[in-house]
Amino acid sequence: MNTSKIALITGGNKGIGLETARQLGKLGFTILLGSRDEARGQEATAALTAQNIHAKAMTLDITDLDTIQSAVKRIDDQYGALDVLINNAGVCFVGSLPPS
């Protein structure tokens, strides 16, 4: 088991999620970088690793139950628990918002 704090960031491969990953990584957290696109997640993880941040890519689409269940199992098997969950990913379903 890893002894550092474990943080999962959904939508962590770009923008605010990636910067959050960078900042927590600099504080010594192990970053689990959730990304819908596996290749983009790997690219972002490589960029963090190049900055001496311990990061692992994790394919995770918050609208896909299979990827959610897979992430839960991986976290449980490899880390036992999360210390921080940042749900940075968002979705907007066209037509689901009330008229303004």
PAKOLMI-289703 format. One line per field, with one value per atom (N, C-alpha, C): atom name; residue in three letters; x, y, z; residue number from 1. Coordinates in Angstrom, 2 decimals. Layout:
REM residues N
mike = CA | ...;
kolgu = ALA | ...;
x = X | ...;
y = Y | ...;
z = Z | ...;
rovo = NUM | ...;
REM end
This chain:
REM residues 100
mike = N | CA | C | N | CA | C | N | CA | C | N | CA | C | N | CA | C | N | CA | C | N | CA | C | N | CA | C | N | CA | C | N | CA | C | N | CA | C | N | CA | C | N | CA | C | N | CA | C | N | CA | C | N | CA | C | N | CA | C | N | CA | C | N | CA | C | N | CA | C | N | CA | C | N | CA | C | N | CA | C | N | CA | C | N | CA | C | N | CA | C | N | CA | C | N | CA | C | N | CA | C | N | CA | C | N | CA | C | N | CA | C | N | CA | C | N | CA | C | N | CA | C | N | CA | C | N | CA | C | N | CA | C | N | CA | C | N | CA | C | N | CA | C | N | CA | C | N | CA | C | N | CA | C | N | CA | C | N | CA | C | N | CA | C | N | CA | C | N | CA | C | N | CA | C | N | CA | C | N | CA | C | N | CA | C | N | CA | C | N | CA | C | N | CA | C | N | CA | C | N | CA | C | N | CA | C | N | CA | C | N | CA | C | N | CA | C | N | CA | C | N | CA | C | N | CA | C | N | CA | C | N | CA | C | N | CA | C | N | CA | C | N | CA | C | N | CA | C | N | CA | C | N | CA | C | N | CA | C | N | CA | C | N | CA | C | N | CA | C | N | CA | C | N | CA | C | N | CA | C | N | CA | C | N | CA | C | N | CA | C | N | CA | C | N | CA | C | N | CA | C | N | CA | C | N | CA | C | N | CA | C | N | CA | C | N | CA | C | N | CA | C | N | CA | C | N | CA | C | N | CA | C | N | CA | C | N | CA | C | N | CA | C | N | CA | C | N | CA | C;
kolgu = MET | MET | MET | ASN | ASN | ASN | THR | THR | THR | SER | SER | SER | LYS | LYS | LYS | ILE | ILE | ILE | ALA | ALA | ALA | LEU | LEU | LEU | ILE | ILE | ILE | THR | THR | THR | GLY | GLY | GLY | GLY | GLY | GLY | ASN | ASN | ASN | LYS | LYS | LYS | GLY | GLY | GLY | ILE | ILE | ILE | GLY | GLY | GLY | LEU | LEU | LEU | GLU | GLU | GLU | THR | THR | THR | ALA | ALA | ALA | ARG | ARG | ARG | GLN | GLN | GLN | LEU | LEU | LEU | GLY | GLY | GLY | LYS | LYS | LYS | LEU | LEU | LEU | GLY | GLY | GLY | PHE | PHE | PHE | THR | THR | THR | ILE | ILE | ILE | LEU | LEU | LEU | LEU | LEU | LEU | GLY | GLY | GLY | SER | SER | SER | ARG | ARG | ARG | ASP | ASP | ASP | GLU | GLU | GLU | ALA | ALA | ALA | ARG | ARG | ARG | GLY | GLY | GLY | GLN | GLN | GLN | GLU | GLU | GLU | ALA | ALA | ALA | THR | THR | THR | ALA | ALA | ALA | ALA | ALA | ALA | LEU | LEU | LEU | THR | THR | THR | ALA | ALA | ALA | GLN | GLN | GLN | ASN | ASN | ASN | ILE | ILE | ILE | HIS | HIS | HIS | ALA | ALA | ALA | LYS | LYS | LYS | ALA | ALA | ALA | MET | MET | MET | THR | THR | THR | LEU | LEU | LEU | ASP | ASP | ASP | ILE | ILE | ILE | THR | THR | THR | ASP | ASP | ASP | LEU | LEU | LEU | ASP | ASP | ASP | THR | THR | THR | ILE | ILE | ILE | GLN | GLN | GLN | SER | SER | SER | ALA | ALA | ALA | VAL | VAL | VAL | LYS | LYS | LYS | ARG | ARG | ARG | ILE | ILE | ILE | ASP | ASP | ASP | ASP | ASP | ASP | GLN | GLN | GLN | TYR | TYR | TYR | GLY | GLY | GLY | ALA | ALA | ALA | LEU | LEU | LEU | ASP | ASP | ASP | VAL | VAL | VAL | LEU | LEU | LEU | ILE | ILE | ILE | ASN | ASN | ASN | ASN | ASN | ASN | ALA | ALA | ALA | GLY | GLY | GLY | VAL | VAL | VAL | CYS | CYS | CYS | PHE | PHE | PHE | VAL | VAL | VAL | GLY | GLY | GLY | SER | SER | SER | LEU | LEU | LEU | PRO | PRO | PRO | PRO | PRO | PRO | SER | SER | SER;
x = 0.83 | 0.00 | 0.88 | 0.38 | 1.06 | 0.79 | 1.79 | 1.60 | 1.26 | 1.34 | 0.97 | -0.54 | -1.03 | -2.46 | -2.84 | -4.02 | -4.49 | -5.62 | -5.47 | -6.50 | -6.95 | -8.25 | -8.83 | -9.46 | -9.07 | -9.62 | -10.30 | -11.62 | -12.32 | -12.10 | -12.04 | -11.77 | -10.42 | -9.44 | -8.16 | -7.13 | -7.50 | -6.52 | -6.33 | -7.12 | -6.95 | -7.54 | -7.23 | -7.84 | -7.67 | -8.74 | -8.73 | -8.37 | -8.86 | -8.54 | -7.06 | -6.42 | -4.99 | -4.18 | -4.57 | -3.85 | -4.04 | -5.23 | -5.47 | -4.58 | -4.48 | -3.61 | -2.16 | -1.73 | -0.36 | -0.11 | -1.02 | -0.84 | -0.86 | -1.80 | -1.84 | -0.62 | -0.20 | 0.99 | 2.23 | 2.34 | 3.48 | 3.46 | 2.28 | 2.14 | 2.39 | 2.68 | 3.01 | 1.89 | 0.76 | -0.34 | -0.01 | -0.50 | -0.54 | -1.81 | -1.68 | -2.81 | -3.33 | -4.62 | -5.32 | -6.07 | -5.64 | -6.12 | -7.25 | -8.48 | -9.64 | -9.84 | -10.02 | -10.19 | -11.06 | -11.99 | -12.80 | -11.95 | -10.98 | -10.14 | -8.83 | -8.58 | -7.40 | -6.10 | -6.00 | -4.77 | -4.52 | -5.55 | -5.37 | -4.99 | -5.57 | -5.20 | -3.75 | -3.28 | -1.88 | -0.94 | -1.31 | -0.50 | -0.38 | -1.51 | -1.50 | -0.69 | -0.82 | -0.06 | 1.44 | 1.82 | 3.24 | 3.77 | 2.96 | 3.38 | 3.58 | 2.68 | 2.83 | 4.04 | 4.23 | 5.36 | 6.68 | 6.73 | 7.93 | 8.23 | 7.24 | 7.42 | 7.61 | 7.97 | 8.20 | 6.95 | 5.81 | 4.53 | 4.12 | 3.76 | 3.33 | 1.87 | 1.67 | 0.33 | 0.09 | -1.15 | -1.58 | -2.84 | -2.86 | -4.06 | -5.12 | -6.36 | -7.47 | -8.61 | -8.97 | -10.10 | -11.36 | -12.03 | -13.21 | -14.13 | -15.31 | -16.36 | -17.49 | -17.78 | -18.78 | -20.19 | -20.40 | -21.71 | -21.74 | -20.66 | -20.54 | -20.30 | -21.33 | -21.27 | -20.11 | -19.81 | -18.72 | -17.38 | -17.10 | -15.82 | -15.80 | -16.95 | -17.03 | -16.73 | -17.37 | -17.15 | -15.71 | -15.14 | -13.75 | -12.81 | -13.08 | -12.26 | -12.37 | -13.57 | -13.76 | -12.96 | -13.04 | -12.31 | -10.81 | -10.33 | -8.89 | -8.40 | -9.17 | -8.80 | -8.79 | -9.81 | -9.89 | -8.73 | -8.46 | -7.40 | -6.01 | -5.74 | -4.38 | -4.10 | -5.14 | -4.90 | -5.72 | -6.78 | -7.60 | -8.67 | -8.37 | -9.32 | -8.78 | -9.65 | -9.27 | -9.20 | -8.30 | -8.26 | -8.99 | -8.94 | -9.57 | -10.23 | -11.46 | -12.16 | -12.56 | -12.08 | -12.47 | -13.24 | -14.54 | -15.40 | -15.39 | -14.37 | -14.17 | -14.95 | -15.23 | -15.92 | -17.36 | -17.86 | -19.25 | -19.90 | -21.19 | -21.94 | -23.15 | -23.56 | -24.79 | -25.55 | -26.74 | -27.57 | -28.50 | -28.41 | -29.22 | -30.69 | -31.39 | -32.82 | -33.12 | -32.09 | -32.34 | -32.47 | -32.10 | -32.18 | -33.52 | -34.06 | -35.32 | -35.13 | -36.17 | -36.04 | -35.70 | -34.90 | -34.52 | -35.33;
y = -1.19 | 0.00 | 1.26 | 2.28 | 3.56 | 4.33 | 5.01 | 5.74 | 7.21 | 7.72 | 9.12 | 9.23 | 10.44 | 10.69 | 10.47 | 9.90 | 9.56 | 10.51 | 11.17 | 12.09 | 11.65 | 11.49 | 11.23 | 12.52 | 12.91 | 14.11 | 13.71 | 13.85 | 13.55 | 14.72 | 14.41 | 15.46 | 16.11 | 15.30 | 15.83 | 16.00 | 15.73 | 15.77 | 17.15 | 18.14 | 19.47 | 20.53 | 21.76 | 22.91 | 22.91 | 23.23 | 23.34 | 22.01 | 20.91 | 19.59 | 19.29 | 19.59 | 19.34 | 20.24 | 21.48 | 22.39 | 21.96 | 21.51 | 21.00 | 19.79 | 18.91 | 17.73 | 18.16 | 19.15 | 19.65 | 20.20 | 20.99 | 21.61 | 20.57 | 19.62 | 18.58 | 17.67 | 17.39 | 16.57 | 17.21 | 18.51 | 19.23 | 19.15 | 18.92 | 18.77 | 17.33 | 16.44 | 15.07 | 14.06 | 14.48 | 13.54 | 12.63 | 11.41 | 10.54 | 10.91 | 11.23 | 11.71 | 10.59 | 10.32 | 9.45 | 10.38 | 10.40 | 11.38 | 10.77 | 11.10 | 10.57 | 11.32 | 10.54 | 11.13 | 10.21 | 10.79 | 9.98 | 9.39 | 10.16 | 9.75 | 9.20 | 7.91 | 7.25 | 7.91 | 8.24 | 8.84 | 10.21 | 11.02 | 12.34 | 12.21 | 11.22 | 10.98 | 10.57 | 9.73 | 9.30 | 10.47 | 11.34 | 12.52 | 13.44 | 13.69 | 14.57 | 13.94 | 12.64 | 11.93 | 12.02 | 11.86 | 11.98 | 13.37 | 14.39 | 15.77 | 15.97 | 15.41 | 15.53 | 14.75 | 13.55 | 12.72 | 13.43 | 14.15 | 14.90 | 16.00 | 16.39 | 17.41 | 16.77 | 15.49 | 14.73 | 14.60 | 14.48 | 14.28 | 12.83 | 12.15 | 10.75 | 10.73 | 10.39 | 10.40 | 9.13 | 8.69 | 7.52 | 7.89 | 7.55 | 7.78 | 6.75 | 7.18 | 6.29 | 6.66 | 5.73 | 6.00 | 6.04 | 7.19 | 7.40 | 8.40 | 7.93 | 8.78 | 8.76 | 9.89 | 9.92 | 9.61 | 9.48 | 9.08 | 7.61 | 6.87 | 5.48 | 4.60 | 3.84 | 3.03 | 2.03 | 1.47 | 0.49 | 1.11 | 2.34 | 2.96 | 3.38 | 3.73 | 4.08 | 2.85 | 1.73 | 0.51 | 0.02 | 0.15 | -0.23 | 0.63 | 1.92 | 2.84 | 2.51 | 2.23 | 1.88 | 0.63 | -0.38 | -1.62 | -1.38 | -0.63 | -0.35 | 0.40 | 1.40 | 2.17 | 1.27 | 0.45 | -0.46 | -1.45 | -2.05 | -3.05 | -2.46 | -1.30 | -0.75 | 0.19 | 0.87 | 1.91 | 1.73 | 0.96 | 0.73 | 1.78 | 3.03 | 4.13 | 5.40 | 6.36 | 7.70 | 8.63 | 9.59 | 10.64 | 11.88 | 12.10 | 13.27 | 12.86 | 13.33 | 13.17 | 14.55 | 14.91 | 16.18 | 15.86 | 16.12 | 15.86 | 17.11 | 17.20 | 18.33 | 18.17 | 16.92 | 16.66 | 17.12 | 17.59 | 18.02 | 17.58 | 17.46 | 17.11 | 18.03 | 18.23 | 18.99 | 18.24 | 17.82 | 17.11 | 18.12 | 18.23 | 19.18 | 18.90 | 19.95 | 19.82 | 19.48 | 19.27 | 18.88 | 20.09 | 21.25 | 22.46 | 23.14 | 23.71 | 24.43 | 25.69 | 26.12 | 27.34 | 28.53 | 29.44 | 30.61 | 31.82;
z = 0.00 | 0.00 | 0.00 | -0.67 | -0.75 | 0.55 | 1.09 | 2.35 | 2.15 | 0.91 | 0.70 | 0.60 | 0.73 | 0.58 | -0.89 | -1.10 | -2.44 | -2.82 | -3.98 | -4.47 | -5.86 | -6.05 | -7.36 | -7.86 | -9.07 | -9.68 | -10.98 | -11.04 | -12.27 | -13.24 | -14.53 | -15.50 | -15.24 | -14.82 | -14.40 | -15.50 | -16.74 | -17.82 | -18.45 | -18.03 | -18.61 | -17.68 | -17.98 | -17.30 | -15.79 | -15.11 | -13.65 | -13.00 | -13.56 | -13.00 | -13.05 | -14.16 | -14.31 | -13.37 | -13.26 | -12.35 | -10.89 | -10.55 | -9.20 | -8.94 | -9.93 | -9.81 | -9.59 | -10.33 | -10.21 | -8.80 | -8.30 | -6.98 | -5.86 | -5.92 | -4.90 | -5.00 | -6.24 | -6.44 | -5.84 | -5.96 | -5.37 | -3.84 | -3.28 | -1.83 | -1.38 | -2.33 | -1.98 | -2.15 | -2.65 | -2.89 | -4.07 | -4.02 | -5.18 | -5.93 | -7.20 | -7.99 | -8.88 | -8.78 | -9.71 | -10.64 | -11.89 | -12.85 | -13.68 | -13.35 | -14.07 | -15.37 | -16.45 | -17.77 | -18.62 | -19.37 | -20.30 | -21.41 | -21.89 | -23.00 | -22.46 | -22.68 | -22.12 | -22.58 | -23.87 | -24.40 | -23.78 | -23.64 | -23.01 | -21.54 | -20.88 | -19.49 | -19.36 | -20.28 | -20.26 | -20.53 | -21.47 | -21.77 | -20.56 | -19.91 | -18.73 | -17.60 | -17.43 | -16.40 | -16.68 | -17.94 | -18.31 | -18.00 | -18.27 | -17.98 | -16.47 | -15.66 | -14.21 | -13.72 | -14.25 | -13.86 | -14.17 | -15.29 | -15.67 | -14.66 | -13.88 | -12.84 | -11.46 | -11.46 | -10.22 | -9.36 | -10.01 | -9.32 | -9.55 | -8.47 | -8.58 | -9.03 | -10.30 | -10.89 | -11.68 | -11.67 | -12.43 | -13.19 | -14.47 | -15.29 | -14.95 | -15.02 | -14.76 | -15.71 | -16.58 | -17.47 | -16.63 | -16.67 | -15.83 | -16.48 | -16.84 | -17.39 | -16.37 | -15.77 | -14.70 | -15.17 | -16.49 | -17.01 | -17.41 | -17.15 | -17.57 | -16.34 | -15.96 | -14.75 | -14.79 | -15.95 | -16.04 | -15.65 | -16.12 | -15.77 | -14.30 | -13.77 | -12.34 | -11.50 | -11.82 | -11.05 | -11.17 | -12.35 | -12.57 | -11.72 | -11.68 | -10.88 | -9.39 | -8.93 | -7.52 | -7.17 | -8.02 | -7.77 | -7.77 | -8.74 | -8.81 | -7.57 | -7.15 | -5.96 | -4.73 | -4.59 | -3.45 | -3.45 | -4.61 | -4.72 | -4.51 | -5.09 | -5.08 | -3.92 | -3.41 | -2.41 | -1.13 | -1.20 | -0.02 | 0.21 | -0.12 | 0.10 | -0.56 | -0.66 | -1.12 | 0.08 | 0.01 | 1.02 | 0.52 | -0.80 | -1.40 | -2.71 | -2.91 | -4.19 | -4.67 | -5.85 | -6.44 | -7.71 | -7.66 | -8.81 | -9.69 | -10.50 | -11.39 | -12.69 | -13.08 | -14.35 | -14.24 | -15.33 | -15.37 | -16.66 | -16.62 | -17.82 | -17.93 | -19.14 | -19.39 | -20.46 | -20.11 | -21.07 | -21.73 | -23.03 | -23.78 | -23.48 | -23.14 | -22.86 | -21.41 | -20.60 | -19.22 | -18.29 | -18.78 | -17.96 | -18.15 | -17.10 | -17.24 | -18.09 | -18.78 | -19.59 | -18.70 | -19.24 | -18.43 | -18.83;
rovo = 1 | 1 | 1 | 2 | 2 | 2 | 3 | 3 | 3 | 4 | 4 | 4 | 5 | 5 | 5 | 6 | 6 | 6 | 7 | 7 | 7 | 8 | 8 | 8 | 9 | 9 | 9 | 10 | 10 | 10 | 11 | 11 | 11 | 12 | 12 | 12 | 13 | 13 | 13 | 14 | 14 | 14 | 15 | 15 | 15 | 16 | 16 | 16 | 17 | 17 | 17 | 18 | 18 | 18 | 19 | 19 | 19 | 20 | 20 | 20 | 21 | 21 | 21 | 22 | 22 | 22 | 23 | 23 | 23 | 24 | 24 | 24 | 25 | 25 | 25 | 26 | 26 | 26 | 27 | 27 | 27 | 28 | 28 | 28 | 29 | 29 | 29 | 30 | 30 | 30 | 31 | 31 | 31 | 32 | 32 | 32 | 33 | 33 | 33 | 34 | 34 | 34 | 35 | 35 | 35 | 36 | 36 | 36 | 37 | 37 | 37 | 38 | 38 | 38 | 39 | 39 | 39 | 40 | 40 | 40 | 41 | 41 | 41 | 42 | 42 | 42 | 43 | 43 | 43 | 44 | 44 | 44 | 45 | 45 | 45 | 46 | 46 | 46 | 47 | 47 | 47 | 48 | 48 | 48 | 49 | 49 | 49 | 50 | 50 | 50 | 51 | 51 | 51 | 52 | 52 | 52 | 53 | 53 | 53 | 54 | 54 | 54 | 55 | 55 | 55 | 56 | 56 | 56 | 57 | 57 | 57 | 58 | 58 | 58 | 59 | 59 | 59 | 60 | 60 | 60 | 61 | 61 | 61 | 62 | 62 | 62 | 63 | 63 | 63 | 64 | 64 | 64 | 65 | 65 | 65 | 66 | 66 | 66 | 67 | 67 | 67 | 68 | 68 | 68 | 69 | 69 | 69 | 70 | 70 | 70 | 71 | 71 | 71 | 72 | 72 | 72 | 73 | 73 | 73 | 74 | 74 | 74 | 75 | 75 | 75 | 76 | 76 | 76 | 77 | 77 | 77 | 78 | 78 | 78 | 79 | 79 | 79 | 80 | 80 | 80 | 81 | 81 | 81 | 82 | 82 | 82 | 83 | 83 | 83 | 84 | 84 | 84 | 85 | 85 | 85 | 86 | 86 | 86 | 87 | 87 | 87 | 88 | 88 | 88 | 89 | 89 | 89 | 90 | 90 | 90 | 91 | 91 | 91 | 92 | 92 | 92 | 93 | 93 | 93 | 94 | 94 | 94 | 95 | 95 | 95 | 96 | 96 | 96 | 97 | 97 | 97 | 98 | 98 | 98 | 99 | 99 | 99 | 100 | 100 | 100;
REM end
